[in-house]
Amino acid sequence: MKDESNKFAIKSKLFEFGFNKKLFFILCTAILWLAAMMAYLTPNFNHWFLLNFNSLRTDLLFASLCYYYTYYMLYAIIPLVSIFYLAAFKVNKLKKYRMVLFLAFITLAIGIPITDLIKLYSAVPRPWLLYPDINSLYHGRGTSFPSGHAFQAFAGTLPLIICFLTSDGYFKRNNTKIALAILLLIFAISLSLSRILAGMHFLTDVLFGIGLAIFLMVILAVLLKWLLDTGNLNLKNEKWHALVFTILILLDLIYL
């Protein structure tokens, strides 16, 4: 039993996440939230910014591509993270990344309800409701602030991006991993920006959503490292945690 536990400890590590990395990401969050606040407080800025893309949204090719990308790509994030995380229990090449995938999984599971609760209580109308001259590609349900797409795009990819760019003795950075990190970052940024291009969100919504994903990921990464270092997270209770977080996501998708 002890050998099993040691084997688990060796195979279940998180990337190095020292003080400088934490400080960097907290500063990123602060800058994003400050920019979101400035955009919100500057009279008519959010309206003016969205209005600049009105003509793009009338272009049939752009509108079609943007619609399918912004509408459907969101649904790839949770299933892919979940599938790769579950596969990491069995597939040897993925076992090394199980804790990284677990971090992405719990960031999504905890953050999606938080995002939806903020939406519920902030009750900021969608752009086309506040400003009739904004033409959106489609009329989605719910409120505008913050952007759930932006949150999920970064919550689901940021742990992997950090991991692929880390060389800490356990994870080894190489050209393939750097390329994967860049592709994931492009995906997260482009999906977030597509919400503005589609006329679904204000700039404030997107910046805050990205900042929330970064901030929550930092908190959970610190907690997860502590649990691993103290031996409070093992294979048995990790599976129970994963089940609880899966239920949390499902409940959120059904009721919020």
Secondary structure as a PSIPRED ss2 file (coil, helix, strand):
# PSIPRED VFORMAT (PSIPRED V4.0)

   1 M C   1.000  0.000  0.000
   2 K H   0.000  1.000  0.000
   3 D H   0.000  1.000  0.000
   4 E H   0.000  1.000  0.000
   5 S H   0.000  1.000  0.000
   6 N H   0.000  1.000  0.000
   7 K H   0.000  1.000  0.000
   8 F H   0.000  1.000  0.000
   9 A H   0.000  1.000  0.000
  10 I H   0.000  1.000  0.000
  11 K H   0.000  1.000  0.000
  12 S C   1.000  0.000  0.000
  13 K C   1.000  0.000  0.000
  14 L C   1.000  0.000  0.000
  15 F C   1.000  0.000  0.000
  16 E C   1.000  0.000  0.000
  17 F C   1.000  0.000  0.000
  18 G C   1.000  0.000  0.000
  19 F H   0.000  1.000  0.000
  20 N H   0.000  1.000  0.000
  21 K H   0.000  1.000  0.000
  22 K H   0.000  1.000  0.000
  23 L H   0.000  1.000  0.000
  24 F H   0.000  1.000  0.000
  25 F H   0.000  1.000  0.000
  26 I H   0.000  1.000  0.000
  27 L H   0.000  1.000  0.000
  28 C H   0.000  1.000  0.000
  29 T H   0.000  1.000  0.000
  30 A H   0.000  1.000  0.000
  31 I H   0.000  1.000  0.000
  32 L H   0.000  1.000  0.000
  33 W H   0.000  1.000  0.000
  34 L H   0.000  1.000  0.000
  35 A H   0.000  1.000  0.000
  36 A H   0.000  1.000  0.000
  37 M H   0.000  1.000  0.000
  38 M H   0.000  1.000  0.000
  39 A H   0.000  1.000  0.000
  40 Y H   0.000  1.000  0.000
  41 L H   0.000  1.000  0.000
  42 T C   1.000  0.000  0.000
  43 P C   1.000  0.000  0.000
  44 N C   1.000  0.000  0.000
  45 F H   0.000  1.000  0.000
  46 N H   0.000  1.000  0.000
  47 H H   0.000  1.000  0.000
  48 W H   0.000  1.000  0.000
  49 F H   0.000  1.000  0.000
  50 L H   0.000  1.000  0.000
  51 L H   0.000  1.000  0.000
  52 N C   1.000  0.000  0.000
  53 F C   1.000  0.000  0.000
  54 N C   1.000  0.000  0.000
  55 S C   1.000  0.000  0.000
  56 L H   0.000  1.000  0.000
  57 R H   0.000  1.000  0.000
  58 T H   0.000  1.000  0.000
  59 D C   1.000  0.000  0.000
  60 L H   0.000  1.000  0.000
  61 L H   0.000  1.000  0.000
  62 F H   0.000  1.000  0.000
  63 A H   0.000  1.000  0.000
  64 S H   0.000  1.000  0.000
  65 L H   0.000  1.000  0.000
  66 C H   0.000  1.000  0.000
  67 Y H   0.000  1.000  0.000
  68 Y H   0.000  1.000  0.000
  69 Y H   0.000  1.000  0.000
  70 T H   0.000  1.000  0.000
  71 Y H   0.000  1.000  0.000
  72 Y H   0.000  1.000  0.000
  73 M C   1.000  0.000  0.000
  74 L H   0.000  1.000  0.000
  75 Y H   0.000  1.000  0.000
  76 A H   0.000  1.000  0.000
  77 I H   0.000  1.000  0.000
  78 I H   0.000  1.000  0.000
  79 P H   0.000  1.000  0.000
  80 L H   0.000  1.000  0.000
  81 V H   0.000  1.000  0.000
  82 S H   0.000  1.000  0.000
  83 I H   0.000  1.000  0.000
  84 F H   0.000  1.000  0.000
  85 Y H   0.000  1.000  0.000
  86 L H   0.000  1.000  0.000
  87 A H   0.000  1.000  0.000
  88 A C   1.000  0.000  0.000
  89 F C   1.000  0.000  0.000
  90 K C   1.000  0.000  0.000
  91 V C   1.000  0.000  0.000
  92 N H   0.000  1.000  0.000
  93 K H   0.000  1.000  0.000
  94 L H   0.000  1.000  0.000
  95 K H   0.000  1.000  0.000
  96 K C   1.000  0.000  0.000
  97 Y C   1.000  0.000  0.000
  98 R H   0.000  1.000  0.000
  99 M H   0.000  1.000  0.000
 100 V H   0.000  1.000  0.000
 101 L H   0.000  1.000  0.000
 102 F H   0.000  1.000  0.000
 103 L H   0.000  1.000  0.000
 104 A H   0.000  1.000  0.000
 105 F H   0.000  1.000  0.000
 106 I H   0.000  1.000  0.000
 107 T H   0.000  1.000  0.000
 108 L H   0.000  1.000  0.000
 109 A H   0.000  1.000  0.000
 110 I H   0.000  1.000  0.000
 111 G H   0.000  1.000  0.000
 112 I H   0.000  1.000  0.000
 113 P H   0.000  1.000  0.000
 114 I H   0.000  1.000  0.000
 115 T H   0.000  1.000  0.000
 116 D H   0.000  1.000  0.000
 117 L H   0.000  1.000  0.000
 118 I H   0.000  1.000  0.000
 119 K H   0.000  1.000  0.000
 120 L H   0.000  1.000  0.000
 121 Y H   0.000  1.000  0.000
 122 S H   0.000  1.000  0.000
 123 A C   1.000  0.000  0.000
 124 V C   1.000  0.000  0.000
 125 P C   1.000  0.000  0.000
 126 R C   1.000  0.000  0.000
 127 P H   0.000  1.000  0.000
 128 W H   0.000  1.000  0.000
 129 L H   0.000  1.000  0.000
 130 L H   0.000  1.000  0.000
 131 Y C   1.000  0.000  0.000
 132 P C   1.000  0.000  0.000
 133 D C   1.000  0.000  0.000
 134 I C   1.000  0.000  0.000
 135 N C   1.000  0.000  0.000
 136 S C   1.000  0.000  0.000
 137 L C   1.000  0.000  0.000
 138 Y C   1.000  0.000  0.000
 139 H C   1.000  0.000  0.000
 140 G C   1.000  0.000  0.000
 141 R C   1.000  0.000  0.000
 142 G C   1.000  0.000  0.000
 143 T C   1.000  0.000  0.000
 144 S C   1.000  0.000  0.000
 145 F C   1.000  0.000  0.000
 146 P C   1.000  0.000  0.000
 147 S C   1.000  0.000  0.000
 148 G H   0.000  1.000  0.000
 149 H H   0.000  1.000  0.000
 150 A H   0.000  1.000  0.000
 151 F H   0.000  1.000  0.000
 152 Q H   0.000  1.000  0.000
 153 A H   0.000  1.000  0.000
 154 F H   0.000  1.000  0.000
 155 A H   0.000  1.000  0.000
 156 G H   0.000  1.000  0.000
 157 T H   0.000  1.000  0.000
 158 L H   0.000  1.000  0.000
 159 P H   0.000  1.000  0.000
 160 L H   0.000  1.000  0.000
 161 I H   0.000  1.000  0.000
 162 I H   0.000  1.000  0.000
 163 C H   0.000  1.000  0.000
 164 F H   0.000  1.000  0.000
 165 L C   1.000  0.000  0.000
 166 T C   1.000  0.000  0.000
 167 S C   1.000  0.000  0.000
 168 D C   1.000  0.000  0.000
 169 G C   1.000  0.000  0.000
 170 Y C   1.000  0.000  0.000
 171 F C   1.000  0.000  0.000
 172 K C   1.000  0.000  0.000
 173 R C   1.000  0.000  0.000
 174 N C   1.000  0.000  0.000
 175 N H   0.000  1.000  0.000
 176 T H   0.000  1.000  0.000
 177 K H   0.000  1.000  0.000
 178 I H   0.000  1.000  0.000
 179 A H   0.000  1.000  0.000
 180 L H   0.000  1.000  0.000
 181 A H   0.000  1.000  0.000
 182 I H   0.000  1.000  0.000
 183 L H   0.000  1.000  0.000
 184 L H   0.000  1.000  0.000
 185 L H   0.000  1.000  0.000
 186 I H   0.000  1.000  0.000
 187 F H   0.000  1.000  0.000
 188 A H   0.000  1.000  0.000
 189 I H   0.000  1.000  0.000
 190 S H   0.000  1.000  0.000
 191 L H   0.000  1.000  0.000
 192 S H   0.000  1.000  0.000
 193 L H   0.000  1.000  0.000
 194 S H   0.000  1.000  0.000
 195 R H   0.000  1.000  0.000
 196 I H   0.000  1.000  0.000
 197 L H   0.000  1.000  0.000
 198 A C   1.000  0.000  0.000
 199 G C   1.000  0.000  0.000
 200 M C   1.000  0.000  0.000
 201 H C   1.000  0.000  0.000
 202 F C   1.000  0.000  0.000
 203 L H   0.000  1.000  0.000
 204 T H   0.000  1.000  0.000
 205 D H   0.000  1.000  0.000
 206 V H   0.000  1.000  0.000
 207 L H   0.000  1.000  0.000
 208 F H   0.000  1.000  0.000
 209 G H   0.000  1.000  0.000
 210 I H   0.000  1.000  0.000
 211 G H   0.000  1.000  0.000
 212 L H   0.000  1.000  0.000
 213 A H   0.000  1.000  0.000
 214 I H   0.000  1.000  0.000
 215 F H   0.000  1.000  0.000
 216 L H   0.000  1.000  0.000
 217 M H   0.000  1.000  0.000
 218 V H   0.000  1.000  0.000
 219 I H   0.000  1.000  0.000
 220 L H   0.000  1.000  0.000
 221 A H   0.000  1.000  0.000
 222 V H   0.000  1.000  0.000
 223 L H   0.000  1.000  0.000
 224 L H   0.000  1.000  0.000
 225 K H   0.000  1.000  0.000
 226 W H   0.000  1.000  0.000
 227 L H   0.000  1.000  0.000
 228 L H   0.000  1.000  0.000
 229 D H   0.000  1.000  0.000
 230 T C   1.000  0.000  0.000
 231 G C   1.000  0.000  0.000
 232 N C   1.000  0.000  0.000
 233 L C   1.000  0.000  0.000
 234 N C   1.000  0.000  0.000
 235 L H   0.000  1.000  0.000
 236 K H   0.000  1.000  0.000
 237 N H   0.000  1.000  0.000
 238 E H   0.000  1.000  0.000
 239 K H   0.000  1.000  0.000
 240 W H   0.000  1.000  0.000
 241 H H   0.000  1.000  0.000
 242 A H   0.000  1.000  0.000
 243 L H   0.000  1.000  0.000
 244 V H   0.000  1.000  0.000
 245 F H   0.000  1.000  0.000
 246 T H   0.000  1.000  0.000
 247 I H   0.000  1.000  0.000
 248 L H   0.000  1.000  0.000
 249 I H   0.000  1.000  0.000
 250 L H   0.000  1.000  0.000
 251 L H   0.000  1.000  0.000
 252 D H   0.000  1.000  0.000
 253 L H   0.000  1.000  0.000
 254 I H   0.000  1.000  0.000
 255 Y H   0.000  1.000  0.000
 256 L C   1.000  0.000  0.000
